[in-house]
Amino acid sequence: MMKRNRIIVGVGIGMSALLLVAGAPRFAAQDEAAHLRVTVNLVQLNVAVTDSKGNYISGLKPENFEITEDKIPQRIATFEEGNGPAIRPGQDRESTSPSEASGAGQPAPGGAPAEASDRVSGAEIASSMAGANIYILFDTSNYMYRGFVYAQDAISDFVRSMDNASQIAFYSYSRDLSRATMLTADRFRVVNGVRSTVAGDDAALYNSLLMTVKDAAVLTGRKAIVVFSNGPDNASSVPPEDVAELAQDTGTIIYIVSTRLAQDDPVSAAAFERMSRATGGKAYFAGNWRKEKEAFSSIQSDLSHLYSVSYYPQANPNRGWRSISVKLVGPGMEKYHIRTRDGYRLLPPTQINTGDDLAAGASADQQ
């Protein structure tokens, strides 16, 4: 009996040991799987700061920006002014007052330059903050017959004026989208794409703009779409609200330069205003070729004065629309105005990358 009991106890101990050994890898595998499932997205905001007269404010520091997402305070991960170097926010810096646009590019009085230790390193942050990716979308529909050459001149001047750190793509549209020149730093190639465009038929602006947003969505860093439209949309299958929502969710700024034909159509004018405002951009209505050049010059200035601020979202159970609030903090900051997107929606990658229903009719000619 004693021997039998010792056998039973021994078997019991052996089984317990096997369970412990078998269980340990199982828990480790579960922990590893749980770790691999965690996805942290870097949210990037492009913020324009102006005074009451519309002049740009330069020289702000990371500590001058207070960001909340669904009222949850966020910690700034990277910060960049214009095309300056990306930095990590310093822990011991004091807030400083900004300078007015008349001193654009100069640090605010008392502002200390970024220390070498604050410079950002790492491929992810470097790629997310290196220059801007700019898509130009040109209306070549039959609305453009009269002002075609003047619009080409204005766009070509805009391309030449852009900072060398930026990459530019040139697309055109009528009923279909034509990807004439893909993203490149070669200004000659882009201008050649502009000059090679020919007039088409109906205007499917919203279809083409949605596909352009999807092209930009997969990129990191600052990205903007500059649209030149000469008239209302008369051939799209998607509404402008869908375009604005995806651009918001992917952090893509939309600027729209349009002529009087679109302004005279209240539906189109309102849609252009809503789309650009929702993404942190602007809509311009230019009555002549001089106004067109002024509008493109204003966009170039806006892009060069944007603050790029990024953060990793704090724990948030909300899987839908997340509201973003950006405020300036520090002495005298309340008098300045901020323009940026006011939120985003978490999107699965498939929702960004799929566009077969629209892309079927688009040409993808690359030069």
C-alpha positions, 0 to 999 in steps of 0.5 A: 500500500505504501509503495502504491501511494508513493507511485501515485504521488510520484505520478502526480508530481510528474504530471504537475511538472509536465503541466508547468513545463507545457504551460510556460511556453504557452503563456509566452506564446500568448504574450508574444502574440498579444505584443505583435497584435499591438499597432501604434500609429504616429498621428501627424498634424500640420498646423498653421499659426497666424495673427489677426491679420493673417501673418504667419507666426514663427519661432514657436516651440513644442511646449507652446502646443497643447494637444488633446485627443478625445480630451486625453492629453497627448505627448508630442513625439516630434516637432518641426517648423517649415522644412527645418530639422525635426526635433524631440521636445526638450524637457527643460526648455522655457516657453518663448514668445513667437515673432511675427511674420515680418521676421519669418524664419527667425527664432522668437526673442529669447528662443534657444536653438535646438540642442544636438541631443534633441535632434531626431534619429531613427528611420521612422521619424526621419522619413516621416518628417523629411520634406513634403510630398505634394500632389498637383491635380489639374483640371483638363476638362472642357471647362478649361478651354479658355484659360488652359495656358494661363493655368499651366503657367501658374502651376509651372511657376508654383512647381519651380517655387517649391522648396527643394526638399519637397517631392512633387507629383503631377496628375490631371483629370477630366472624366478619368485620372491621368498620373502624368508624373509620379513623385519626384524631386526633378522639377523639370520632369514635373513642369514637362508633365504640366506642359504636356497636358491636353484638354479633355471632356467632362469633369470627375473631380471628386473621383479623381481627388479620392484616388489622389488622396489614396495615393498620398495616404500610404506615405508618411510625413507631410502630404498635400494635394493642390487642386486647380479646378475651373468648374463644378464636378459633373461626372463623379460617382462619389460625393465630396464628403467621402473625399474630405473624410478620407483626407482627414483620416489620413492627414492629407491637406487639400488646397483648392484653386478655382476660377469664377465658374466654380464660385458662381456655382454655390454647391461647388463653392460650398463643397470646395470650402468644406473639403479644404477647411476639414483637412486644414487647407484653404480654398481660393477663388481666382477670377483671372490669371493674376489671382491664380498666381497669387493663390499658388504663391499663398499656398507655397507660403502656407506650406513653408510655414506649417508646424509639423507636430506628431504624437503616439495616441494615448490609450483610447477605447474609441475605435471611431472618430477621434476629436483632436484639439490643438491649443497654444499655451504661454504668455500672449498666445491667446491672440493667435489663430490655429488652422489644422484638421480637427480629428480622424477616424481609425481606418484599416489598411484595406480601406485606404488601399482599395479603390478598384471601383474608381481606378478601373477607368483611370489611366496611369501613364508615367513619364 
